[in-house]
Amino acid sequence: MVASRLDKDSRRRQILDAAAPCFAQYGFAQTTTKRLAEAAGISEGLLFKHFPTKRALYEAILADVCEADPGLQSLAARPPSTRTLVLFVCGMVARILRSASPCQEDQKFRLTVASHLDDGEFARILFEKVERIVMPIFCASLERAVAAGEAKPTVASARDLFWLAHHAAFMLRISQMPAVPSLVYDPGIDLERQVCEFILRGIGLLDGAIAVHLDAVSPFDEATSETIELLKNAVAV
């Protein structure tokens, strides 16, 4: 197949868009460069011209998923506080649970799930990037919440609490992935809010602080887009 002429950026975008579902379906180890090239409708030679190794392409997909954007910079610029911590948790939960739409976000989520079932390489790289980009926001705000008497100290480190919070939302999203969810929650509850309250209590926030701050930053209404955009590409998976 003769590839049509595209500029460098367009060709790179074409390859990234084609590679993500391949890695999601077959895993890193079983996805060959031949398969990647065929998916993108180009030759292996042209693929290597843009990405010298399969790992380089993998890294590029990750950068596309989780590098910081202006919205994240706005969040990072906020002073560490209990309010910022609650905003962070609400945005993270909303972003993960709503990854089923649009399709591109669902594809990225499935890529991460596939990695866990394969060699875990994609997930490891992703988690390293997530930790580098957003961990300081979470940890500093949790420290301020404890200092303000709005959260109780815990034995677990702030880093571990961050990942426990992330994985709680992540696993809930997995249960909702099938067309018919593998686990159905009571339709009468606001599931996102319940998850946020569960996580906030788990990381040590006191009920009084949750009551004060949760509604103030709540993404459970028409204002949700602002909260989600603050975390766009940072905690998507």
C-alpha positions, 0 to 999 in steps of 0.5 A: 500500500502506498501511503498518501502524502501527509505533513509530519504532524498529520502522519504522526497523529495518524500513527498514534491514533492507529497504534493505541487500539492495537496495543489495547487489543494485543498488549505491548509484547504481541503488538508487532511493528508490522501490525502497527504499520498495517493499522496505520496504512503505511510501511514499516520503514515509514513507521520507523522514520517517525518512531525508531522503536516500538517503545518510542511509539508507546512513550508517545501514546503515553505523552499524548494521554497524560502530559500537562495542559493549561487546565492542569497548570491552573490546578497546579497553580492553586494554593495547596488546601483542603479545597484543592484536595477535594477538587482534585479527588472529584475531578479524578473520579469524574474523569475516570468514571466518565471515560466511556465517552467519548470513544477515544477516552474509553480506548485509552482506559482499555489500553491501560486495562489491557496492560495490566493483563499483559506485561504491565509495561504501559501501566507502569510508564503511565503511572510514573508520568501521572505520579510526576505530573499530579502527585505533588498537588495531592500530597501538598494539599493533604498535608495542608488539610492535616495541618488545618485539622480537617484531616486526620494523619494516617499510617499510610504515606500520601503517595499510597493514599493517592494510588488507593484513591485512584485505583478505587475509581479505576476498579469501579470503572472496570465493573462498568465497562461491559455493555451490561455492567458486571456489577449494578449499583443502586440506581437511586444513589449518586454514584460519583458523589458516593465514591468521592465521599468514600475516597475522601474519608479513606484518605483521612478527611473528617466528615465536617470538612467533607460537608463544607468543601464537597458541595463547593467544588462538586462536579455533579452538576452543570459545572462539571466541565470546569473540574474535569478540564482541570484534570484533563489528560492528567488522571484520565486512566 
